[in-house]
Amino acid sequence: MKGWVGLGKRSLQIVIVLCASCSTLPKTLPEPPRRIQIQQDWQLQPGDQIGEYQIVAGLGDVSIDLAGRKVYAPFDGRVQPNVRDCVLFSSPDVPAYLFRMCGLQKPRFGTVDEGEPIGSGRYLHFATLRKLPEGTWTIVEPSRTILEKLLAP
């Protein structure tokens, strides 16, 4: 406790919350994060830091209050790491699209079947990305049908 002397109640709460969240992060990722080039060039992106705070969503994202419930694969596909606390879901059923999901705890990486859980969390920050002919990606409005498939097995 000697190292904690002088910390206020608020500081101790922050330390406890940070340590509690450490156990939800994978120690090693199953593969390197997939980097994609997004056509829109916004200064702030998910994963960026402002001081000690992390950006978890940006322009084009839809935020959903999951209240700890699960998110499910909308098609057979693959879940890959992206930027910090975000994953990308891809599927041969919709090859021109990627779905970025931020905020999931302990996401399931690798191949998943339609209807299988991908992860759960307090909030889901979701973006739909469409591949352009030159190979970059653009954020587009998400489909209500895709969101419904994500939220129900």
QUIQUI-V274950 format. One record per residue. N is the residue number from 1. D_CENTER is the distance of its C-alpha to the mean C-alpha in Angstrom with 1 decimal. Layout:
{{N D_CENTER} {N D_CENTER}}
This chain:
{{1 35.4} {2 37.3} {3 34.1} {4 32.9} {5 36.1} {6 35.8} {7 32.2} {8 32.1} {9 30.6} {10 27.6} {11 27.0} {12 27.3} {13 24.7} {14 22.2} {15 23.0} {16 22.8} {17 19.3} {18 18.1} {19 19.8} {20 18.6} {21 15.0} {22 16.1} {23 16.8} {24 13.3} {25 12.2} {26 13.5} {27 16.7} {28 16.4} {29 14.0} {30 15.7} {31 15.7} {32 15.2} {33 11.9} {34 12.5} {35 13.4} {36 14.2} {37 16.6} {38 15.8} {39 19.2} {40 18.7} {41 19.3} {42 18.0} {43 18.7} {44 15.5} {45 12.1} {46 8.6} {47 9.4} {48 13.0} {49 15.3} {50 18.1} {51 20.5} {52 18.9} {53 16.1} {54 12.6} {55 11.3} {56 7.9} {57 8.7} {58 11.6} {59 14.3} {60 13.6} {61 10.6} {62 11.6} {63 10.8} {64 11.9} {65 13.6} {66 12.9} {67 15.4} {68 14.3} {69 14.6} {70 13.0} {71 11.0} {72 13.2} {73 13.5} {74 15.3} {75 17.4} {76 18.3} {77 15.9} {78 13.9} {79 10.4} {80 10.1} {81 8.4} {82 7.8} {83 7.9} {84 7.8} {85 5.1} {86 2.7} {87 4.6} {88 7.4} {89 9.8} {90 13.4} {91 16.6} {92 20.3} {93 20.9} {94 19.2} {95 19.5} {96 19.3} {97 15.8} {98 12.2} {99 9.3} {100 6.0} {101 3.4} {102 1.8} {103 4.7} {104 5.6} {105 8.7} {106 10.4} {107 8.6} {108 11.5} {109 11.8} {110 14.6} {111 16.6} {112 16.2} {113 18.7} {114 18.4} {115 18.0} {116 16.7} {117 14.0} {118 10.6} {119 9.7} {120 10.4} {121 9.9} {122 11.7} {123 9.6} {124 7.1} {125 6.5} {126 7.3} {127 9.2} {128 11.9} {129 13.4} {130 17.0} {131 18.9} {132 22.0} {133 25.3} {134 25.2} {135 22.0} {136 19.6} {137 16.8} {138 17.0} {139 14.8} {140 16.7} {141 16.9} {142 15.0} {143 17.6} {144 18.4} {145 19.3} {146 15.9} {147 14.4} {148 17.3} {149 16.7} {150 13.1} {151 14.6} {152 17.8} {153 18.8}}
